[in-house]
Amino acid sequence: MTESRAAKPATLALSVLLPGSGHLAVGAVAKGLAIALTWIALVAVLGLARDRVLATPARGSLDDWIALASLLLSLAALWTYALRDLATGERRARERAVSGDSQWRIAVRHFRRNRLAIIGLAVLIALYLVAVLAPFIAPYDPIAQRDIVRTGYLSPSLEHPLGTDRFGRDVLSRILYGARISLSIGFLATAISITLGTLLGAVAGYFGGKVDAAIMRFTDMVLSFPRLILLILIVSLFSPGLGIIIVVLGLTQWPGTTRIVRGDVLSLREREFIQAARALGFSRARVILRHLIPNVLAPVIVTATLGIGNTIVLEAGLSFLGIGVQAPTPSWGNMVNEGRDNLINAWWVATFPGLTIVMVVLAFNLVGDGLRDALDPRLRT
């Protein structure tokens, strides 16, 4: 970021009025557009949903309070980031010139050059914002049933942009609320699996011997079961619900992460810095948590990014089979299931949720590929 000292107060004043405009003034076009467009979109939501926003303190539900808090925090965070980044940009650039770039900064710079990965990241950020702000964005109640004869299976129109289902429920509203379910399940279940897999892989690789053999044989046993059949079996034994779906998906996807982390730890445990940590008398837990795991985060991050997309597909498959998220709670999987009986005359009921699943999984895969290329020095170009 290059700007004269005389121009700095003017650019800061621009960012106070419209975050991102100051970045545009100093030539940071991509960052400025991203900040400005996001700010305008959030302000537009606040303006268009002002009636719901003003009604939240009086009779708002928990969802409304969460949406309102998220909206206000997003606006405050974006405004603060724009001003801080603009004010400290030159100083941070000078510090990097003196101290040099870290591996993480180099990876971020390479990731930014990957346009497809940036597009995927933008799609994911937009979807998560839409999911959180669904009470203010959705035009209708996603589970409210009106006159079925008059409103059932309405084709896409201005009143219902994506049509209605057989119960007269707005498909767009159900997709927006379904994003909260599908994205939450994908994130939380992947967090469980990544945490468990990383810990088990680090312990197996560091201790070796009988501990390594026991953990890896158990991992092989879990991998030997067909995952979908195992999921159906476990979910069928309990009452299907959001909590059990998250736990089951999280506890059945860790073996891949365990194998990756174990392989990296096997090579890292013989490095000089690990030997030095042992010589200083550090406990095994400290060596694993403070020295080994931070050095295997790069492949773990890539695995997590790709795993969220796979988890969303698995959840959609379970909901499609009727053992996932139960109606009337909207989920992309059960929406596809509801529309499969009338694919010819009411194609929009199943098509739009299906396309949403494809778009989200593709976005996660693009981000995962971009992270893999940026974090692996051998793949940087």
WOURZI-V33506 format. One record per helix or strand. SS is the DSSP state (~ for helix, > for strand). FROM is the first residue (numbers start at 0). TO is the last residue. If there is no record, write none. Layout:
# WOURZI-V33506
SS;FROM;TO
SS;FROM;TO
This chain:
# WOURZI-V33506
~;4;16
~;20;24
~;28;47
~;49;58
~;61;98
~;102;112
~;114;131
~;133;136
~;147;150
>;163;163
>;169;169
~;170;206
~;208;223
~;226;236
~;241;250
~;254;267
~;271;278
~;283;319
~;331;341
~;347;374
~;376;378
